[in-house]
Amino acid sequence: MASTQPLRRNLTPAKVVSVRDGDRSERADTVATEEPMEIRVGGPGQEAKAVAVTMRTPGGDFELAVGFLFTEGLIQPNEVHRVVYCDNLPGDDQRYNVISVLLDRPFDAALVRRNFFATSSCGVCGKAALDDIEVRCAPVAPGPEVAADLLSVLPDRLRANQPMFDRTGGLHAAGLFTAEGELVSVREDVGRHNAVDKVVGEQVLAGNVPLAGHILQVSGRASFEIVQKAAVAGIPIVSAVGAPSSLAVEAGERFGITVVGFVRDGGCNIYTHPERVA
């Protein structure tokens, strides 16, 4: 379904001048790589068309492309035929920054105009954004019930599986866990929504969606985009170290998702559907 992804540098060396306690020194450091990635889509007999460009940390590019297209309602599971890098671009610098997702069925380019018009309305009209999600997915299934004590340990489990954060201190992370707290997948990226798309895209390619019975743990706040992506993927619980936004809470209430924030110091705040937390 997907061709092999080459190793791509996700860390970039840098020189820094460090000032500590009045002492000034120069040393080598490492920062997270940030590069643009263009996502193209096409079906049988169609030339793949560009639908989006996102700034991301290289790594898990195929999963990111598929996860983005799925959570934005542009493709459905089980219709991805192949995912490839475009290798006919001038210069090696951009060779691994353009991804084509090839489908088993024709791709309707009009979906892009309709979907992204609705998505762009999020900052203007929250109702329009919520209505757009409702067209694309049903409320998530009931259950599971998890213990608050289990949720409280997930940030540490997520943090223990962030090797690039250890090197840079500058990456978001998303982790998919079972209702028993077993780690399924962790992905890191400069964009919190990209980390979620990488996790979801991996499961789409593996044929595992919808993700009922799972928990999505994120390292930062719970934004509308994260809850939206969880809704499309069928994830019933979204847990965040930070706070949710107002539209994230609205989306959680409307689509049956338990939104949990401030998961730290042994406690948490449950904003929507608390019946899932024992």
C-alpha positions in Angstrom: 0.0 0.0 0.0 2.8 2.4 0.9 6.3 2.4 -0.4 9.3 2.5 1.9 10.0 5.8 3.5 13.7 6.9 3.5 15.4 8.1 6.6 15.0 11.9 6.7 16.8 14.2 9.0 14.4 15.3 11.7 17.1 17.0 13.8 19.2 19.9 12.7 22.6 20.9 14.3 22.9 24.5 15.5 25.4 26.7 17.3 24.2 28.7 20.2 25.7 31.3 22.6 24.7 30.2 26.1 24.5 32.7 28.9 24.2 31.2 32.4 24.9 33.0 35.7 26.8 35.7 33.9 29.0 33.3 32.0 28.9 33.3 28.2 29.9 30.3 26.1 29.4 29.0 22.6 28.4 25.4 22.1 26.8 23.0 19.7 23.1 22.3 20.0 20.3 20.5 18.2 16.9 21.9 17.0 13.9 20.2 15.6 13.8 20.3 11.8 10.9 22.1 10.2 10.2 21.8 6.5 7.1 22.2 4.2 5.4 19.1 3.0 3.0 19.3 0.0 0.2 16.7 -0.1 -1.2 15.6 -3.4 -4.1 13.2 -4.2 -5.1 11.4 -7.3 -7.2 8.4 -8.4 -6.9 5.9 -11.4 -5.9 7.8 -14.5 -5.7 11.1 -12.7 -2.8 13.3 -12.2 -2.3 13.8 -8.5 -3.3 17.4 -7.5 -2.0 19.4 -4.6 -4.5 19.8 -1.8 -2.5 21.2 1.1 1.0 22.3 2.4 1.9 21.8 6.0 5.0 22.7 8.0 6.2 19.5 9.7 9.1 17.7 11.2 10.2 15.0 8.7 9.4 11.4 9.8 6.1 9.6 9.4 5.4 11.6 6.2 3.1 9.0 4.6 1.1 8.6 7.8 0.9 12.4 8.1 -0.5 12.7 4.6 -3.0 9.9 5.0 -4.0 11.0 8.5 -4.5 14.6 7.3 -6.6 13.6 4.3 -8.7 11.2 6.4 -9.4 13.6 9.3 -10.3 16.4 6.9 -12.9 14.2 5.2 -11.1 14.0 1.9 -10.6 10.2 1.8 -12.1 7.2 3.5 -10.3 4.2 5.0 -9.4 1.2 2.8 -9.3 3.3 -0.4 -5.6 4.2 -0.3 -3.8 2.3 -3.0 -0.3 3.6 -2.6 1.6 6.5 -1.0 4.8 7.7 -2.6 7.3 10.5 -2.6 7.3 12.6 -5.9 10.8 11.9 -7.3 10.5 14.0 -10.5 11.1 17.3 -8.8 14.1 19.6 -9.6 16.8 19.4 -7.0 17.3 17.0 -4.1 16.2 19.5 -1.4 12.5 19.1 -2.2 12.6 15.4 -3.2 11.1 14.2 0.1 8.8 17.2 0.7 6.1 16.3 -1.8 3.8 13.3 -1.1 1.3 11.7 -3.5 -1.5 9.6 -2.0 -3.0 7.5 -4.8 -6.5 6.1 -4.4 -8.4 3.1 -5.7 -11.2 5.4 -6.8 -11.3 8.8 -8.6 -10.7 11.8 -6.4 -13.2 14.6 -6.4 -11.2 17.9 -6.3 -14.4 19.8 -5.4 -14.2 18.2 -2.0 -11.1 20.3 -1.3 -12.9 23.6 -2.1 -15.9 22.7 0.0 -14.0 21.2 2.9 -11.4 23.8 3.3 -13.9 26.6 3.0 -15.8 25.1 5.9 -12.6 24.5 7.8 -11.3 28.1 7.3 -14.6 29.3 8.8 -13.5 28.0 12.2 -12.1 31.3 13.4 -15.2 33.1 12.2 -18.0 30.8 13.0 -17.6 27.9 15.3 -21.0 26.5 14.4 -20.0 26.2 10.7 -16.9 24.2 11.7 -19.0 21.9 14.0 -21.6 21.5 11.2 -18.9 20.5 8.8 -17.6 17.7 11.1 -21.2 16.5 11.7 -21.5 15.9 7.9 -18.4 13.8 7.9 -18.8 11.7 11.0 -21.3 10.4 13.5 -20.8 10.8 17.3 -18.3 8.4 18.7 -19.5 5.1 20.2 -20.2 4.9 24.0 -17.5 3.6 26.4 -15.0 2.7 27.5 -14.9 3.6 31.2 -11.4 4.4 32.5 -10.0 5.2 35.9 -8.9 8.8 36.6 -5.7 7.3 38.1 -5.0 5.8 34.7 -5.4 9.1 32.9 -3.1 10.8 35.4 -0.1 8.6 34.4 -0.5 8.9 30.6 1.5 12.2 30.3 4.5 10.5 31.9 4.2 7.5 29.7 4.0 9.8 26.7 6.9 11.8 27.8 9.0 8.7 28.3 8.6 8.0 24.6 9.7 11.3 23.2 13.3 10.9 22.1 13.3 14.0 19.8 12.0 16.2 22.6 14.8 15.0 24.8 17.2 16.3 22.1 15.5 19.5 21.3 12.9 20.5 23.9 10.8 21.8 21.0 8.3 19.2 19.8 4.7 18.3 20.5 3.7 14.7 20.9 0.5 12.6 20.5 0.1 9.2 21.9 -2.5 6.6 21.3 -3.3 4.3 24.2 -5.7 1.4 24.9 -8.3 1.8 27.6 -6.0 -0.2 29.8 -3.2 2.3 29.3 -1.1 0.2 26.9 0.9 2.3 24.5 -0.1 1.8 20.8 1.8 4.6 19.1 3.6 7.9 19.8 4.5 10.5 17.2 6.3 13.8 17.5 6.2 16.9 15.4 6.6 20.7 15.5 2.8 20.9 14.9 0.5 19.4 17.5 -2.1 18.6 14.9 0.6 17.0 12.7 1.5 14.6 15.6 -2.2 13.6 15.8 -2.4 13.1 12.0 0.7 10.9 12.1 -0.8 8.7 14.8 -4.2 8.5 13.1 -2.7 7.9 9.6 -0.7 5.0 10.9 -3.9 3.4 12.1 -5.7 4.1 8.8 -3.0 2.4 6.8 -3.1 -0.5 9.2 -6.9 -0.8 8.8 -7.6 -0.2 12.4 -10.1 2.7 12.3 -12.5 3.6 13.9 -10.4 3.7 17.1 -13.1 2.9 19.6 -11.8 1.9 23.0 -8.7 4.1 22.7 -7.4 7.3 24.4 -5.6 10.1 22.6 -3.0 11.8 24.9 -1.4 15.0 23.7 1.5 16.9 25.2 0.0 20.4 25.0 -3.5 21.9 25.0 -6.6 20.4 23.5 -7.5 22.5 20.5 -10.5 22.3 18.3 -8.5 20.6 15.5 -7.3 17.8 17.8 -10.9 17.0 19.0 -12.1 17.2 15.4 -9.5 14.7 14.3 -10.4 12.4 17.2 -14.1 12.6 16.3 -13.4 11.5 12.7 -11.1 8.7 13.9 -13.7 7.5 16.4 -11.5 8.1 19.5 -13.7 8.5 22.5 -11.3 10.1 25.0 -9.0 13.1 24.4 -6.6 13.8 27.3 -4.3 16.9 27.3 -1.6 18.2 29.7 -2.9 21.7 29.1 -6.3 23.4 28.8 -9.0 22.9 26.1 -10.3 25.7 24.0 -14.0 26.7 24.1 -14.6 25.2 20.6 -12.8 22.0 21.6 -15.2 21.6 24.5 -18.2 22.3 22.2 -17.0 19.7 19.8 -16.4 17.2 22.5 -19.9 17.7 23.9 -21.5 17.5 20.4 -19.7 14.4 19.2 -19.6 12.4 22.3 -16.0 12.7 23.2 -14.7 12.9 26.7 -12.3 15.9 26.8 -9.9 16.0 29.7 -7.5 18.8 30.5 -4.8 19.8 33.0 -3.8 16.1 33.4 -0.9 16.6 35.7 0.1 16.5 39.4 -2.1 13.5 40.0 -5.4 15.2 38.9 -7.4 16.3 35.9 -10.4 18.4 34.8 -13.1 16.6 32.8 -15.0 19.0 30.5 -17.3 16.8 28.6 -18.9 13.3 29.0 -17.5 12.5 32.4 -19.4 9.2 32.5 -16.3 7.6 30.9 -14.0 8.5 33.8 -14.5 6.3 37.0 
